[in-house]
Amino acid sequence: MDKFNAMKSFLVMGDLINNEKTSLKDRVKYKERIVFATMRSMIPQWEPPSDWSTITDEQKLERLTKIETQI
């Protein structure tokens, strides 16, 4: 579970660094990079959700935030 703790720490740091001036797209990219890298390190054959490229950044941020709160 160390990887989840590291992921959560990086996500919290990102929230502290990224503020209201940071674009939604940039906040999503940061969280996506951290969450997806963690998932791939734990499950090598893991792939992003099939609809990931078609949903809005708002929906992506909502999903990523939900993952963050569940861990």
URHU-V555273 format. One record per backbone hydrogen bond with DSSP energy under -1.0 kcal/mol. NH is the residue of the N-H (numbers start at 1). CO is the residue of the C=O. Records with the same first field share a line. If there is no record, write none. Layout:
NH=CO ; CO
This chain:
5=1
6=2
7=3
8=4
9=5
10=6
11=7
12=8
13=9
14=10
15=11
16=12
17=13
18=14
22=19
27=23
28=24
29=25
30=26
31=27
32=28
33=29
34=30
35=31
36=32
37=33
38=34
39=35
40=36
41=37
42=38
43=39
46=43
52=49
54=51
55=51
60=56
61=57
62=58
63=59
64=60
65=61
66=62
67=63
68=64
69=65
70=66
